[in-house]
Amino acid sequence: MTPPEPPLLVCVAGGDASGKSTQIDALTAALTKAGVDTATAGIWDALADPVLGARLPFADRVAVLAYLSVLGPNARAHFLFHALHAGLDLALARKPRILLLNAYWYKYFATEIAHGGDPATLRAATAAFPPPALTFHLRVTPETALARRTDRSDYESGYGDAARFLEFQRRSHAELDRLGTELGWIELDATAAPAALTRTMLDAVTAAARR
């Protein structure tokens, strides 16, 4: 029996408030409408899953974020990467044709470096994540992110005020930029019209799926 073809992995990366989830939702809707079996994977999927979530000691995201606040960068990264692996496993179990990755390990790697983590140690912890075929980098300035984000968490603010958020996001964005250069991401202006961004990504995903 021929094993099923692995899904095409597509990541939408970017800093906080860059529109990742908005674009993931739009791409999922467009691909599904076109008859393409599509799944998504993100950091909160295990908490939302009825089986895994029932076994976690956290009632909601607020409880998770409170736990993260007392951890250091290495422990926090291992927890977050564990959650990402769980979400990835849930999505892969569906055997979709295309799997859309929301932020993926890239965001949390960059964020934990901004929190003071050692880049080499954190990078080693990402070795088991499969590489996406395509990664779109939604670029947005920290100032635009601050204007967009009315409900910013302490985690993405560097556990500080608005000024701290800007400083923290600049460090995180610098790491994302380095990853994008290293890994050959497709750079996109996150302030462009959302529908235009979706169309650009959809065209690239459709072309990649045909190869």
C-alpha positions in Angstrom: 0.0 0.0 0.0 1.4 3.4 -1.0 1.9 5.7 2.0 0.0 9.0 1.9 1.9 11.9 0.5 3.2 14.2 3.3 1.5 17.6 3.4 2.9 20.8 1.9 4.1 22.8 4.9 3.5 26.5 4.6 4.4 29.0 7.4 3.1 32.5 7.9 5.8 34.1 10.1 6.1 37.6 11.6 6.2 39.6 14.7 3.3 40.3 17.0 0.3 42.0 15.4 1.6 41.4 11.9 -1.6 39.7 10.8 -0.5 36.1 10.9 -3.7 34.6 12.2 -5.8 36.8 9.9 -3.9 35.5 6.9 -3.9 31.9 8.1 -7.7 32.1 8.3 -8.0 33.7 4.9 -5.7 31.1 3.3 -7.6 28.3 4.9 -10.9 29.6 3.7 -9.6 30.1 0.1 -7.9 26.7 -0.1 -10.9 24.9 1.4 -13.2 26.6 -1.1 -11.0 25.4 -3.9 -11.3 21.8 -2.7 -7.9 21.5 -1.1 -7.8 19.6 2.2 -6.1 22.2 4.5 -5.2 22.1 8.2 -3.5 24.6 10.5 -1.1 24.3 13.4 -0.4 26.8 16.2 0.8 27.2 19.7 -2.7 27.0 21.4 -4.0 23.9 19.6 -3.2 21.5 22.4 -5.1 23.6 24.9 -8.1 23.7 22.6 -8.1 20.0 21.8 -10.7 18.1 23.9 -8.4 15.2 24.7 -5.1 17.0 25.3 -6.7 20.0 26.8 -8.5 17.9 29.4 -5.2 16.6 30.7 -3.4 20.0 30.9 -3.2 21.8 34.3 -4.2 25.1 32.7 -7.8 26.3 32.4 -7.1 28.9 29.7 -4.5 31.1 28.0 -4.3 33.4 31.0 -3.2 30.6 33.2 -0.6 29.5 30.6 0.8 33.0 30.3 1.0 33.3 34.1 3.0 30.1 34.2 5.3 31.4 31.4 6.0 34.6 33.3 7.9 32.7 36.1 10.1 30.7 33.7 13.4 31.6 32.2 14.1 31.6 28.4 15.3 28.0 28.2 12.5 26.4 30.3 9.9 28.7 28.6 11.1 27.8 25.1 11.0 24.0 25.9 7.4 24.4 27.1 6.4 26.4 24.0 8.1 24.1 21.6 6.4 21.1 23.3 3.0 22.9 22.8 4.0 23.5 19.1 4.9 19.8 18.6 1.6 18.8 20.1 -0.3 21.1 17.8 1.7 19.9 14.8 1.0 16.2 15.7 -2.7 17.0 15.9 -2.7 18.6 12.5 -0.5 15.9 10.8 -2.9 13.3 12.1 -5.6 14.7 9.8 -3.4 14.0 6.8 -4.1 17.3 5.0 -2.8 18.2 1.6 -1.6 21.6 2.9 -0.7 22.4 6.5 -0.5 26.1 7.4 1.8 26.9 10.3 1.0 29.9 12.4 4.2 31.6 13.5 5.8 28.2 14.0 9.0 27.9 16.1 10.4 31.0 14.5 8.4 33.5 16.5 9.1 31.8 19.9 12.8 31.4 19.1 13.1 35.1 18.3 11.0 36.1 21.3 13.1 34.0 23.7 16.3 35.5 22.4 14.7 38.9 23.0 14.0 37.7 26.5 17.8 37.0 26.9 18.0 33.3 25.9 21.2 31.9 24.3 20.7 31.6 20.5 22.7 28.4 20.1 20.9 26.6 22.9 17.5 27.7 21.7 18.3 26.8 18.0 19.3 23.3 19.1 15.9 22.8 20.6 14.2 23.4 17.2 16.0 20.6 15.4 13.0 18.2 15.4 10.7 20.7 13.6 10.2 19.9 9.9 11.2 22.7 7.6 8.3 24.4 5.6 8.4 24.4 1.9 7.4 28.1 1.9 7.6 30.7 4.6 6.0 34.1 4.2 7.4 36.8 6.5 4.8 39.5 7.3 6.9 42.5 8.1 5.6 45.2 10.4 7.4 47.9 12.5 7.2 47.7 16.3 5.4 51.1 16.2 2.7 49.7 13.9 2.4 46.6 16.0 1.9 48.7 19.2 -0.9 50.7 17.4 -2.6 47.5 16.3 -2.3 45.5 19.5 -4.8 46.7 22.1 -4.5 43.5 24.1 -0.8 42.9 24.2 0.4 40.2 26.6 3.2 40.7 29.1 5.1 37.9 27.2 5.2 39.8 24.0 5.9 43.1 25.8 9.0 41.9 27.5 7.1 42.1 30.8 6.9 45.9 30.6 5.0 48.9 29.4 4.5 50.3 25.9 8.1 51.6 25.7 9.4 48.2 26.8 7.2 46.6 24.1 8.8 48.7 21.4 12.3 47.9 22.6 11.5 44.2 23.0 9.9 43.9 19.6 12.9 45.5 17.9 15.1 42.8 19.3 12.7 40.1 18.3 12.3 41.5 14.8 16.0 41.5 14.4 16.1 37.8 15.1 13.3 37.2 12.6 15.1 39.2 10.0 18.2 37.0 10.5 16.2 33.8 10.2 14.4 35.1 7.1 17.8 35.8 5.4 19.2 32.5 6.4 16.2 30.4 5.4 15.1 32.3 2.3 11.7 33.6 3.4 9.3 35.5 1.1 9.2 39.0 2.6 5.8 40.8 2.5 4.7 44.2 3.8 2.1 43.5 6.5 0.6 46.9 6.1 -0.6 46.1 2.6 -4.3 45.4 2.0 -5.1 42.0 3.6 -6.9 40.7 0.5 -3.8 41.5 -1.6 -1.5 39.7 0.8 -3.8 36.7 0.8 -3.8 36.6 -3.0 0.0 36.8 -3.2 0.4 34.0 -0.7 -2.3 31.9 -2.3 -0.7 32.1 -5.7 2.6 31.0 -4.3 1.1 28.1 -2.3 -0.9 27.0 -5.3 2.2 27.0 -7.5 4.2 25.0 -4.9 1.4 22.5 -4.5 1.5 21.7 -8.3 5.2 20.9 -8.3 
